[in-house]
Amino acid sequence: MLYQSTRNENTKINASLAIAQGLSKDGGLYVPEAFPVIKPYDLKNLISMPYQKRSAYTMGLFLNEFTAKELELYTNTAYNTKTYDCAGIAPLHMISENTYFLELWHGPTCAFKDMALQVMPHLLIQSLRKTNDGRNVCVLVATSGDTGKAALEGFCDIAGVNIIVFYPKNGVSEIQELQMTSQRGDNVCVKAVEGNFDDTQTGVKAIFSDNELALKLDKKGYFLSSANSINWGRLVPQIAYYISAYCDLLADGKIKQGEKINFCVPTGNFGNILAAYYAYKIGLPIGKLICASNRNDVLTQFINTGAYDKNRAFFTTISPSMDILVSSNLERLLFELSDKDGGIVSSYMSSLAGKGSYAVPKPILEQIQQIFASGYCSEEDTKKAIKKTWENHSYLIDTHTAVGYKAMCDYRANTGDESLAVVVSTASPYKFCESVLEALGQPSSRSGTGLMDELSELTNTPIPAPLTQLGSLPQRFSGSIKRNDMGRAVMKFLGG
Ligand SMILES: *Cc1c(COP(=O)(O)O)cnc(C)c1O
């Protein structure tokens, strides 16, 4: 199977090269040239398999350059009871007959990014072997909090890889910052950047398009790669949990074969929900994909009107991993819906880069609305949703998941569509203790890990194991840099 660039459909390369490169040279993202198909019969076969096998099977549909044995090795290494605190890996939690949460945060960093980033390093290293690139790779990450830590854990002490993570100084939670600044490993570097996430992401993109820097790095035997969700190696492991959730519902007799269900996804960069769309494309019975946004509701507006406009105020919210004005992966959806015409996608993207906006024509908007619904959640409503699920269902959710839950409830109220719905739960509430405590009406005066103790005492729920150690780990990284100094930081890290 070949992959093509969203900005030039004639650029076609193998999966391994797409994963090794991350971003296409024309600025586009790599997408599969054709989509595989998963039949009811295949789904039935998956029911009896553990998560690791379901995941390897799903990835194999898209990565036929990799053997089943290779992929199973990766998924067994990524998802096991040493790395995950729950044997089911991605379990469903039911709060009512037709409402479920898909818990994707049982991995080493307690957010859903682990689902992809525990596997992706293996895909990347193997891709580099397959493409015979003798150079070392330096992975560059811009993070709004969760990606950074998950990438650091995934790549830590892997031979032939260095990783540098940039995060916005005032755009992540205290726990998230502690997780990153205490990262172990000899091949890692963490830098706080003055500004918000979009500044940080723009800075990383600028490094990628800096030819002079690339030459210097090449002389030192390095090249740059990305672990952001623009990399196909990040997206493909995410398709699996949608399929796995459906299999679990089938196995438990909660749905009939072929029955359509809805997924609601708390969305930032449009990676997670795009994986759901790909699951739908290959044949998973999905009715609606509900795209949930916080106060930065640029996607809600887009799905409602077809106009994408980033010229708007940026808000720092209590669901910081969704504080994004440019959702990079949307480009992949636009490519599919524009009949794979790279020229059309390029024109949207240059309009976005130039005047900060673009609009899609009505036929494309209609296609979008056929499968996507959207919802928006204010800060106040996010807190209310946390309180409500705790009081009514004794179930504790984090701020991002709360945005999803609220959007799903609104969708039901507005449409009357009461199909079984799965809200994708993207982080442990313990990563966002301060806001969760506030939502429960118990604002805390404690800080750092004291917040976790307080939440645990109040709700009588356990602190996830990877977070209990935070207080006793040494802080290895401190201070902050300016956006314009990010390139220099990369050179310095690599010894030049
Ligand atoms: C990254 C993240 C999101 C947003 O996911 P995208 O793939 O960027 O849309 C939502 N919630 C949490 C907790 C996250 O870490």
The ligand as a Gaussian input file, in Angstrom:
#p B3LYP/6-31G(d) Opt

LIG

0 1
 C       -4.182000      15.313000      22.923000
 C       -5.379000      15.289000      23.771000
 C       -6.652000      15.574000      23.247000
 C       -6.852000      15.990000      21.814000
 O       -6.570000      14.969000      20.917000
 P       -6.303000      15.295000      19.368000
 O       -5.859000      14.020000      18.780000
 O       -5.237000      16.342000      19.352000
 O       -7.572000      15.809000      18.815000
 C       -7.732000      15.456000      24.091000
 N       -7.587000      15.125000      25.391000
 C       -6.375000      14.855000      25.921000
 C       -6.284000      14.502000      27.364000
 C       -5.239000      14.913000      25.139000
 O       -4.044000      14.644000      25.673000

